Amino acid sequence: MSGASLIFIIIYYVLIIIPCIGTAWLGAKMMNAVGQYPSKTPMIQMNLVVKLVFLEVVSFTLLLVFFKVLVAD
């Protein structure tokens, strides 16, 4: 049984760390873009919001799928 719990922890950790890495990567790209083009800050931020919303929807969907697979009706 301990093997199953370890697999559960690893899968859950991967599902949580993917959006964190994606957010950090997008944030670093945004900071570089704002540093190069400070007058285009609103456009850069709006472009980033769309990508962050997409990332959030994908990560939430993966967590829901993970929950539905584990919870048997």
C-alpha positions in Angstrom: 0.0 0.0 0.0 2.9 2.4 0.6 3.9 2.1 -3.0 0.5 3.3 -4.1 0.7 6.3 -1.8 4.2 7.2 -3.1 2.9 7.1 -6.7 -0.1 9.3 -5.7 2.3 11.8 -4.1 4.6 11.9 -7.2 1.7 12.3 -9.6 0.1 15.1 -7.5 3.5 16.8 -7.1 4.0 16.8 -10.9 0.5 18.2 -11.5 1.2 21.0 -9.0 4.8 21.8 -10.2 3.9 22.1 -13.9 1.8 25.3 -13.5 4.4 26.7 -11.1 7.3 26.2 -13.6 5.1 27.6 -16.4 4.2 30.7 -14.4 7.8 31.3 -13.5 8.9 30.9 -17.1 6.2 33.3 -18.3 7.0 35.8 -15.6 10.7 35.8 -16.5 9.8 36.3 -20.2 7.5 39.2 -19.2 10.2 40.9 -17.1 12.6 40.7 -20.0 10.1 42.1 -22.4 9.1 44.9 -20.1 12.8 45.8 -19.6 13.3 46.0 -23.4 10.0 47.8 -24.2 8.7 49.7 -21.2 6.2 51.7 -23.2 4.5 48.4 -24.3 3.8 47.2 -20.7 0.0 47.0 -21.0 0.2 45.0 -24.3 2.8 42.7 -22.8 0.7 42.1 -19.6 -2.5 41.4 -21.6 -0.7 38.9 -23.7 0.6 37.3 -20.5 -2.9 37.1 -19.0 -4.2 35.1 -21.9 -1.4 32.6 -21.5 -1.8 32.4 -17.7 -5.5 31.8 -18.0 -4.8 29.0 -20.5 -2.2 27.5 -18.1 -4.7 27.7 -15.2 -7.5 26.0 -17.1 -5.1 23.2 -18.3 -3.8 22.6 -14.8 -7.2 22.7 -13.2 -8.5 20.2 -15.8 -5.6 17.9 -15.1 -6.3 18.0 -11.3 -10.0 17.3 -12.0 -9.1 14.3 -14.2 -6.7 13.1 -11.5 -9.5 13.4 -8.9 -12.0 11.6 -11.1 -9.7 8.7 -11.8 -9.0 8.2 -8.1 -12.5 8.5 -6.8 -14.6 5.6 -8.0 -18.3 6.0 -8.0 
